[in-house]
Amino acid sequence: MLCEVVIAPPPIKPCFVYLLQTCDAGAAKSYVGWTTDLEGRLATHNSGKGAKSTRGRQWRLVHSESFKTRGAAMAREYELKRNKTERAKLLGQTS
């Protein structure tokens, strides 16, 4: 008698799109990215090891959205990076 082996798929981690804003003395800037670990990613940006455009600044999380797939998160990231009006609304700025 053979036992059937069932291999469960790994749990799906949610993907997040996030919007950061600088919180230091320099000129105000924002940054959009995606990750599966919001807290870890923010810590990486603030440690100077994140994206090249975020190095040397301090950042705070302003907005995040959760997605079931990496593709959906990346599509939303692409949209937010190009839509300056929506980005300004999420930052609480008027355009």
N, C-alpha and C positions, 0 to 999 in steps of 0.2 A: 504494500500500500504506500503510495507516494503522497507526500504533503505538497500542497500547492503553495508556492512562495509568492507573496504579494509584496511588491515594492511600492511604497507610497511615494508620490512625487514630493519634492521638497516644498515647504510652505512658501507661498508667494509673498514676497515683501512688497509693501506698497511703495510706489515711487512718488516723490514730491517735487513740485516746481516751487521755487522760492524766490522771493524778492528781498534783497538786502539794501540797506541805505547806510551811508557812512554816519558815524556818530563821533567823529573827532573834529579837530579845529580846521581842517582843510575845507576846500570847496565841496559842497554837497554833491555826492554821486550815488548812483544806484547800480545794482548788478542783479541779473537774472540767471538762475542755474537750475539743475535738477539733481536729485540724490535719493538714496534709500535711507539715509540717516541725517535728519535735519540738524540735530545738536552737534554731531560729529563734524558735519560739513561746515557749520558756522565756526566751530573751534579751529578747524583747519584754515579757513579764511583769515581769522583773527591772529593766527600764529605766523602768518606770512608764508604759508605753504600752499595756499589755494591757487586759484587762477591768477595768471600773471597780472591782470588788470586790477586785482584786489590787494596785491601785496603792499605792505607799508601803511595800510589804513586799518581803522577799527570799524567793524560793521555790526549792525543789529538787524534781526529778522523783522521785516515789516509785514510780509504776507506769505502764505503758503497754501498750496492746493494738493490734494492727494489723488493719485491715479492708480488703477489696477495694473497697468502695463507700462513698460519702459517707453514704448513707442508713443503712447498717448501723452506721457509726461514730456517727452522730447518735442512733440508737435506743439504742445502748449508753451513750452519754453521758447521755441522758435517764434511763435505768435507774439508773445510778450516782448521779446527782444526787438521786434520790428514795430510794435504798436506803441509809440511814445505817449499817445493820448491816454490809453488804458493804463499804462504804467504810471503816469502822473496821477491818475485817479486813485490807484491803489496806494500811492505814496501820500495821498491826502493833499496833493497840490492841485491848483486850478490851472487849466490850460485853455 
